[in-house]
Amino acid sequence: MGHSPPTDNVLETRFADALGERYLNYALSTIMARSLPDVRDGLKPVQRRLLYAMRQLKLEPRSGFKKCARVIGDVIGKYHPHGDVAVYDALVRLAQEFAQRYPLVDGQGNFGSIDGDNAAAMRYTEARLTDFAWVLLEGIDDDATDFRKTYDGEEEEPVVLPAGFPNLLANGATGIAVGMATSIPPHNIGELSAALIHLIRYPKATFEKLVEFIPGPDFPTGGVLAEPRQSVVEAYRAGRGSFRLGARWQVEKLGRGLCQVVVTEIPYQVRKSRLIEKTAELVTAGKLPWLADIRDESADDLRIVLEPKSRAVDAAMLMRHVFRLTDFEVRVGLNMNVLDAANVPRLMNLRETLAAFLDHRHEVLLRRSRYRLEKIERRLEVLGGFLIAYLNLDEVIRIIRERDDAKAELIRALALTEVQAEAVLNMRLRQLRRLEETAIKDENKALNAEREDLGDLLKDENRRWMVISSEIAEIGKRFGPDTEFGRRRTRIGAAPVSAPPPLEAMIERQPVTVLCSQKGWIRAVKGHIDGDAAKYKEGDRAKFHLPAQTTDKLLIFATNGRFYTIGCDKLPGGRGDGEPLRLMIELGNGHDVLVMFVYRPGRCLLVASETGRGFIVDEDETLAQTRNGKQVLNIAAGEEAAACVPVEEGADHVAALGRAGKLLIFPLAEVPVMARGRGVILQRYRQGGLADVKTFSLKSGLGWRTGRGVSSKTDLDDWLGRRGQVGRKPPPGFPRAMRFGD
């Protein structure tokens, strides 16, 4: 077995440097040849090659269709040496009316659906170019853009298309490269044309003015754009931002006070089947309790029906909650990372992208005019030779009949150029008629006039911009609001309120009485009843009895320092014994419920542990969103929470009671307001711990409940002190249980 001879061409390099160089090459290839569109024609290389290959196959808008497999074969064989699946996916997307605002491919067959269904195989589908694609390609044979060799050097392909309309903004683009991404939503051609014409007249137009022409994206699937105008302006100014896009819906009356909500348009690039499936899962999980059912009644048009749970459910509030929890409302990103005319990737704003398109059209006009001028010059040279030949027809015939080198003799005798002499020699006999001579003179006159006109055009920049403005106006009219694709599909709606409506707005308000037993069984009985009238299981008795409304929230404070929240409408009914509270909240067996009360917004609570540490917390901060509750009072190992009492209105002092029989009164101002923590020391203990705590007004006096009623004392100087002291024995007659009572 032989060995290959060693080579002298070995370069020593660090592995990190070699890896970095190769990854950089890969990154640049991804950015420039795959992911980012060109600002001039709005296309990525694979899309541009698809359109050019279809043009070479003569798949014009009015011609017949050809199999997509034929198109893909040409593209990957001549221009784009990549996988056929990826190229076919690109072709399919260009043909999907729900994905492209202005489809560039006219597809025949199954090209997928808004439900997310895949297109049929390329051997079954057919395609041709649309009028929009033809406008992008118009002028490509007139030296409008540069060409380059294909990957194998056998063919040529355009570097960029002439692009008769601003395809980048009209159809949008998405792509993820290395270290950068692009996301450009589609827009309306009529609006873009108006903005371009204004920008030609006023190159420094403000973004506020441009937004008057382009109020926002225009998606193929419609929907409602609900973004504040100033946010739209700022997004276009920065070239980066997002837009809130919601479904379009309406209410259908069914009689007897019943109604249903019908969605006719959904947000861009949201799969209908997945959207309905996700919404149904939320209904089943109880996260959309006001929605009874959702079903798809779509045929050729889109129709999704949502049934409210009852007549009391307001459709507008229902849809706001549906929007908040589902993809019936989404945020569409704007990130205008593109390749500029110098093939450099960068972030552009709206005005820069429009100006780049105008500069491209100006360059295309110059190149096409020069190309036409060169063709006219060549034709005029030939026509000049024909006219000389007609004036000396007998001499021409003699030379051709008698001379061996007729071409050289014609050049010498009649002062013709080589091109003219060749043309005269190639002239057919039928062209010697008088009628042909007249036609040539007319053509010569017309071409001379056109040459002069083109010369003036190339010298006059203002006139060139007038021509471009006229072309753009024609495109705006051709694809304007009176056409199938021209009318605006996405409605500009009012910006939504910043916060969704409260959940209780969707719940029918009814009085209930919350009953919780010593063993932790909870229920809600209709109406406000006396606690003595409630019945419990044998061996069980009442612990909490709270009058409330179905729209109220129940706050539960446990010995672990956590607050738990339950909607009163979620509590089991009062016909049975209820359900164990521990099944509704995640409360460990080592802890118990300390306090239960109805949530009152804006109120403050004083919480404290058995070691006498505590603080004041805003009741709004204690609301929990999950079954696990919300940790507010941090508890050290081996201790528990001991108290949670409301801060009374007008209260200015705190009274703390120790189990060892000490009472301390100190100013409420010494207790900090916190959202979470261990708090500060309220009272110190030589033994035992905190038994009870209360806030009150010193002027009104301290009250407590005894077996004979309510007692109070206003002369409290002996017990006044500072926070963190031990205190003194309570006044005579104070309950031995060391509790202030209710």
Beta strands, then each sheet from edge to edge (+ up, - down):
strand 1: 66-67
strand 2: 105-108
strand 3: 126-129
strand 4: 147-149
strand 5: 156-158
strand 6: 173-176
strand 7: 181-184
strand 8: 224-225
strand 9: 240-246
strand 10: 248-255
strand 11: 258-265
strand 12: 291-296
strand 13: 304-308
strand 14: 329-335
strand 15: 337-339
strand 16: 345-347
strand 17: 491-492
strand 18: 511-517
strand 19: 521-526
strand 20: 542-549
strand 21: 553-558
strand 22: 562-567
strand 23: 579-580
strand 24: 593-598
strand 25: 604-609
strand 26: 613-618
strand 27: 630-631
strand 28: 641-646
strand 29: 653-658
strand 30: 663-667
strand 31: 680-681
strand 32: 690-696
strand 33: 702-706
strand 34: 709-713
sheet 1: 1+ 3- 2+
sheet 2: 4+ 5-
sheet 3: 6+ 7-
sheet 4: 14+ 9- 8+ 17+
sheet 5: 10+ 11- 13+ 12-
sheet 6: 15+ 16-
sheet 7: 20+ 18- 19+ 23-
sheet 8: 24+ 21- 22+ 27-
sheet 9: 28+ 25- 26+ 31-
sheet 10: 30+ 29- 32+
sheet 11: 33+ 34-
end
